Amino acid sequence: MSFLGDITTDLRDIFRTTGFEMLKHIRQRRILIAVSIAIVLPLIFYAIPPLFGMDYSSTALDFASSNLNFITLFIVISGAIFAGDAVSGEFERKTGLLLFPTPQKHTSIYIGKYLAAILTLFSGVTIYYLMIIWEIGTIYGFSDIPSELGKSYLVALLYSTSVIGVIFFFSSIMKRAITSSLVGFFILMMILPIITSVLKTVSVDPWFIVTNGADLITNVLGQSAGGFGPGKEIGTGNTITPDFDVGVLVIFGYALSLFWASLIFANRRKME
Amino acid sequence: MLRKLVISIVCVLISLSVILPSPAIAKQDDGDPKPAPERPPVFVERINFSNGNPNEDDKIVIYGTLRNNESRDISNITAVFLIDGKEIGNVSGLKIEGNGSLVVEQTWQAKKYNHTISILVKMNGQILRDSQLSKGIYVEPAPIGDFTTPILLLALLLLMIFLTGVSPSIVERIVNRR
């Protein structure tokens, strides 16, 4: 086969696996769960104030900022759902015995799984932002939709890739799917934010921690960060905020390095 | 079952009535207006800004108009400028003619979000009671980040993923040629 033919075959294998994995996510109703969360979370901010006779935030940016305080939580939950069992599941359920002897290269299988997790998470994040846009449109008018929301969306997509990277990495080194999901989830939701908080308390800039970069999702809106989830510290009183360029580069670095590390570890694994 | 449901609803209603502030509590401050405090000999009459809608890091000048409430000249006055209760500078050795006024100024590099700018008057080193005046200002934060960097990084990441996907074939081809 020609060189170009080899590459075309590899790409076709990757897309085939991606499609198959996405179909699996649909059949296992994971996408339904993620989409439901992506719709319900922003709706809470839309429905609660009128129910209790309170006014919405004074500006569309304020509204978007308070709404987006929970997007990191959504990204981590969805990341754990989509990538938690991507590799470890094949070994745990022994489905790899059918999958790995196929002529398809293992690398293209793992990349297909990784891409499927990323694409499904991207669609969830997109729905979350579309909900916010719709809410802003109905409350403040569609002309008031801030352009900064687009910047925030791009950072959220980038952060999603690093979250998938972290969870995919644990999936490729751990035996059980549930363990890899939980370890990835708790590292992103608790351990890294705690380290970030402690470092900030002692006035050390935690620029190298990926969850610190998650702050940029709301910071680009020009509003102060707060709320719950990775990168959100409540009441610490610190003022260290991540630099945009450094933050997005760190997120990118985590995504790429953990993707490569996952591939190396996953390729070394053997079915027992 | 019904009994449990009724008990749950009652509990929720009691909790809500405790959590939500009652109108009686909210209105407890509404009383008769207090009489205006007596003016000190010198007080801050007005605060103005060189730019009422500043952006972050803009240098704005805060102007304070001091008024002498008495007919005699008053000297040895100090005007103290405060941002959110913290002193940022002062102008001392001031003298104001009887019933006259004087404008003092202080430059401030604007920091983002809401701030309260206050000026108070000191005479012979002592703060004059009720001489202070405060004014709020909102500083527009500087735009953070750009669209290009995350787009480029996302594109680069996808490119690297696909390159990694086809790399075994490339490596295989190179090894076979050797």
Interface residues (C-beta under 8 A of the other chain):
Chain A: F3 D6 I7 T9 D10 L11 I14 F52 K105 T107 S108 I111 Y114 L115 E148 G150 K151 L154 V155 L157 L158 T161 L216 N219 V220 G222 S224 F244 D245 V248 L249 I251 F252 A255 L256 F259 W260 L263
Chain B: L20 K112 Y113 E140 P141 P143 I144 G145 D146 F147 T149 P150 I151 L153 L154 L156 L157 M160 I161 F162 T164 G165 V166 S167 P168 S169 I170 E172 R173
